[in-house]
Amino acid sequence: MSPKNSNDNTAKIIKKYQSKWDKNYPIKYYFEPRQGLAFARKCAIKKAKSELIGFLDDDNLPFPNWVTAAYTFGKSHGKVGAYGGQSHGIFEVTPPANFERVASFFALKKAKEAFCYNEKYNCVYKRLYPAGAGIVIRKQAWLKSVPETVCLPQTAEDLEMLSHIRNNGWEIWFIPEMEIEHKISKHRLEKDYLIKFFHSNGLTRYQTRMLNYSQWQKLLLMPFHLINDLKKIIVHLLKYHSVLQTDIIAIGELNLLLAIFYSPINNFWQYMKNSRKNILKLALSILKNQKIIFAEPLRKVHRTGF
């Protein structure tokens, strides 16, 4: 286990389990001080001794055959860098009407046939990937593909990680025999949570869209994406305007579309903000070094004077 700089009682709980654990396979705990899912996974992958590494969230319950199915597929498909399976929602309360329209945002997926994402979603404009919950990563694929520092925020870390693995020549697969139950708590289906959730997801869309493009392609594609995103907003308003006060799924979708439209502007603003911070740090560093340079001769003069 590798908590992402958590400050709860995770360590104490794990120690309690370790003291009573009598299985042949040990429970190991590693603390990752850096905040973020990618850092926690990176820590786990570096520490792991196995060729195949499975990741389960704290709200995931794997089926009894999950490990067997994951291991069997991974050992028989050497070119696969990452793969996931079915995720069934276990809801604390009945989900709102039309929840199926947004189920994929909650890492829920059902399918009967196995498929390779590289082949099914080959078009660069529409590259989809399995959810991070319940995913299995080949250690070699991660170490050779994923950079030390991620660029995208936590809501899109999985996409960035899988994009790097795929772009490095590894296959990404969906395996229906790998099944987990995903517990969805009550508060995650409330209006306020859904608005914030979809808004944060939408703000990362520009970055996830541009992962596979060069700089000059990004500039050419941006106007087309803005026009298409504006069109989707208008269509959504025309279709659901009469229920936007009561249908929380339609409200969530609208917030998603608005955030997607705004995401290029937000990305540019964040870039300028970070650039100003970096310039300020550089200036302060230069000034600090200059003080050291000027102070050193003065100290020498002071010492020789006596």
C-alpha positions in Angstrom: 0.0 0.0 0.0 1.2 3.5 -0.9 -1.0 6.3 0.4 -0.7 9.6 -1.5 0.5 11.7 1.4 -2.6 10.9 3.4 -2.8 12.3 6.9 -5.5 9.8 8.3 -5.0 6.6 10.3 -4.0 4.5 7.3 -0.6 3.6 8.8 -2.1 2.5 12.1 -4.8 0.4 10.4 -2.2 -1.4 8.2 0.1 -2.1 11.2 -2.9 -3.6 13.0 -3.6 -5.9 10.0 0.1 -6.8 9.7 0.3 -7.9 13.3 -2.5 -10.4 12.7 -1.6 -11.4 9.1 -0.8 -15.1 8.8 -0.7 -15.6 5.0 2.3 -16.5 2.9 2.1 -13.2 1.0 3.0 -10.2 3.3 1.2 -6.8 3.5 3.8 -4.1 2.9 3.3 -0.4 3.6 5.3 2.5 2.0 4.7 6.2 2.7 4.9 8.5 -0.3 5.4 12.1 0.8 4.4 13.7 -2.5 0.8 14.5 -3.0 -0.9 12.9 -6.0 -2.1 9.5 -7.3 0.7 9.2 -9.9 3.4 9.6 -7.2 1.8 6.9 -5.0 1.6 4.5 -8.0 5.2 5.4 -8.9 6.3 4.5 -5.4 4.4 1.2 -5.5 5.8 0.2 -8.9 9.4 0.9 -7.8 9.0 -1.1 -4.7 7.1 -4.0 -6.3 9.0 -7.1 -7.2 6.4 -8.6 -9.5 6.2 -8.1 -13.3 2.5 -7.3 -13.1 1.1 -4.8 -10.6 -2.6 -4.4 -9.8 -4.2 -1.3 -8.4 -7.4 -1.2 -6.4 -9.0 1.9 -4.8 -10.3 1.8 -1.3 -13.9 1.6 -2.6 -13.2 -1.3 -4.9 -14.1 -4.9 -4.1 -12.5 -7.4 -6.6 -14.3 -10.6 -7.6 -12.7 -13.8 -6.2 -11.2 -14.6 -9.7 -9.8 -11.1 -10.3 -6.2 -11.9 -9.5 -6.2 -15.2 -11.4 -7.8 -13.5 -14.5 -5.3 -10.6 -14.4 -2.3 -12.8 -13.9 -3.3 -15.3 -16.7 -3.9 -12.6 -19.3 -0.8 -10.7 -18.4 1.5 -13.7 -18.6 0.1 -14.8 -22.0 0.2 -11.3 -23.6 3.7 -9.9 -23.4 3.0 -6.8 -25.5 0.3 -5.5 -23.1 1.4 -2.6 -21.0 -1.9 -2.0 -19.1 -5.3 -3.6 -18.9 -8.6 -3.3 -16.9 -11.9 -5.0 -16.8 -15.6 -4.6 -15.8 -16.6 -2.3 -12.9 -20.1 -2.7 -11.4 -21.6 0.1 -9.4 -22.7 -0.6 -5.8 -24.8 2.4 -4.8 -25.5 3.6 -1.3 -28.7 5.2 -2.6 -30.6 4.8 -5.9 -28.7 6.8 -8.6 -30.6 9.7 -10.2 -32.5 9.2 -13.4 -30.3 9.1 -16.6 -27.2 8.2 -14.5 -26.2 5.8 -17.2 -25.2 8.8 -19.4 -22.4 9.7 -17.0 -21.6 6.3 -15.6 -18.2 6.2 -17.3 -17.1 9.2 -15.4 -17.4 7.1 -12.2 -15.2 4.4 -13.6 -18.1 2.1 -14.3 -17.9 -0.2 -17.4 -19.6 -3.3 -18.6 -18.7 -5.3 -21.8 -18.9 -9.0 -22.7 -16.0 -9.1 -25.2 -12.3 -8.4 -24.7 -10.8 -5.8 -27.0 -7.6 -3.8 -27.5 -8.0 0.0 -27.0 -5.2 0.6 -29.6 -7.3 -1.0 -32.3 -10.8 0.0 -31.3 -10.0 3.6 -30.6 -7.2 4.1 -33.1 -8.3 7.6 -34.2 -6.2 10.3 -32.4 -9.4 12.4 -32.0 -11.1 9.7 -29.9 -8.7 7.8 -27.7 -10.3 6.1 -24.7 -8.7 4.1 -22.0 -9.7 1.8 -19.1 -10.4 3.4 -15.7 -7.5 3.6 -13.2 -9.6 1.7 -10.6 -8.9 -2.0 -11.0 -6.1 -1.6 -13.6 -3.1 -3.8 -14.0 0.2 -2.3 -15.1 3.3 -4.1 -16.5 6.2 -2.8 -14.5 8.5 -2.6 -17.5 5.9 -0.6 -19.5 5.6 2.0 -16.7 9.4 2.3 -16.1 10.1 2.8 -19.8 7.2 5.0 -20.7 6.0 7.2 -17.8 8.1 10.3 -17.0 9.1 11.1 -13.4 6.9 14.2 -13.2 3.3 14.2 -14.5 1.8 17.3 -16.1 -2.0 16.8 -15.6 -3.9 17.3 -12.4 -5.1 14.3 -10.4 -8.5 14.0 -12.2 -6.6 13.2 -15.4 -3.4 11.4 -14.2 -4.7 8.0 -15.4 -5.2 9.3 -18.9 -1.7 10.8 -19.0 -0.1 7.6 -17.7 -1.9 5.4 -20.2 -1.2 7.8 -23.0 2.6 7.6 -22.3 2.4 3.7 -22.2 0.5 3.5 -25.4 2.6 6.1 -27.3 5.7 4.0 -26.3 4.3 1.0 -28.3 2.5 -1.0 -25.6 -1.0 -2.4 -26.0 -3.9 -1.4 -23.7 -6.7 -4.0 -23.2 -10.1 -4.5 -21.7 -10.7 -8.0 -20.2 -14.3 -8.8 -19.1 -13.1 -11.7 -16.8 -11.5 -9.1 -14.5 -14.5 -7.8 -12.5 -14.7 -5.5 -9.5 -17.5 -3.8 -7.6 -17.2 0.0 -7.2 -18.9 1.4 -4.2 -20.5 4.8 -4.9 -21.4 6.7 -1.7 -24.4 8.9 -1.3 -22.6 12.3 -1.4 -21.1 11.5 -4.8 -24.6 11.6 -6.3 -25.6 14.9 -4.8 -26.1 18.0 -6.9 -23.2 20.1 -5.3 -20.7 17.3 -5.7 -21.7 16.5 -9.3 -21.3 20.2 -10.3 -17.8 20.4 -8.8 -16.9 16.9 -10.1 -17.9 17.6 -13.7 -16.4 21.1 -13.6 -13.0 19.8 -12.5 -13.1 17.0 -15.1 -14.0 19.5 -17.9 -11.1 21.8 -17.0 -8.6 19.1 -17.8 -10.1 18.3 -21.2 -7.8 20.7 -23.2 -4.7 19.0 -21.7 -6.0 15.5 -22.3 -7.0 16.3 -25.9 -3.6 17.6 -26.7 -1.5 14.8 -25.2 -0.9 13.3 -28.7 -0.3 16.5 -30.7 2.7 18.6 -31.4 2.8 22.3 -30.5 1.9 23.5 -34.0 -1.0 21.1 -34.3 -2.4 22.3 -30.9 -2.6 25.9 -32.3 -4.4 24.8 -35.5 -6.9 22.5 -33.6 -7.9 24.9 -30.8 -10.4 27.0 -32.9 -12.1 23.8 -34.2 -12.4 22.4 -30.7 -13.8 25.7 -29.4 -16.5 25.8 -32.2 -17.4 22.2 -31.6 -17.6 22.6 -27.8 -19.8 25.7 -28.2 -22.1 23.8 -30.5 -22.4 21.0 -27.9 -23.4 23.6 -25.2 -26.1 25.1 -27.5 -27.5 21.6 -28.4 -27.5 20.6 -24.7 -29.4 23.8 -23.7 -31.9 23.3 -26.5 -32.5 19.7 -25.5 -32.6 20.0 -21.7 -33.6 23.6 -21.0 -36.9 22.6 -19.5 -35.4 20.3 -16.9 -32.2 22.2 -16.0 -33.7 23.2 -12.7 -34.5 19.6 -11.6 -32.4 17.1 -13.6 -29.1 16.9 -11.8 -27.5 14.8 -14.5 -28.4 17.4 -17.1 -27.0 20.1 -14.8 -23.8 18.1 -14.3 -23.4 17.6 -18.1 -23.9 21.3 -18.7 -21.2 22.2 -16.2 -18.9 19.7 -17.9 -19.5 21.2 -21.3 -19.0 24.7 -20.0 -15.7 23.8 -18.3 -14.5 22.0 -21.5 -15.2 25.1 -23.5 -13.3 27.2 -20.9 -10.4 24.7 -20.5 -8.0 26.2 -23.2 -8.3 29.6 -21.5 -7.9 28.1 -18.0 -4.8 26.2 -19.3 -3.3 29.4 -20.7 -4.0 31.2 -17.5 -2.4 28.5 -15.3 0.6 28.5 -17.7 1.1 32.3 -17.3 0.6 32.0 -13.5 3.2 29.3 -13.2 5.6 31.2 -15.6 5.3 34.3 -13.3 6.1 32.2 -10.3 9.1 30.6 -12.0 10.4 34.0 -13.2 10.1 35.4 -9.6 11.9 32.4 -8.2 14.7 32.8 -10.7 15.0 36.5 -10.0 15.1 35.9 -6.2 17.7 33.2 -6.7 19.9 35.5 -8.8 19.6 38.3 -6.3 20.5 35.9 -3.5 23.5 34.7 -5.4 24.6 38.3 -6.1 24.4 39.1 -2.4 26.6 36.1 -1.7 29.1 37.1 -4.4 29.3 40.7 -3.1 29.4 39.7 0.5 32.3 37.4 0.1 34.9 40.1 -0.9 33.6 42.3 2.0 34.2 39.5 4.5 37.7 39.0 3.1 38.5 42.8 3.4 37.1 42.8 7.0 39.3 39.9 8.0 42.5 41.3 6.4 41.8 44.7 8.1 42.4 43.2 11.5 
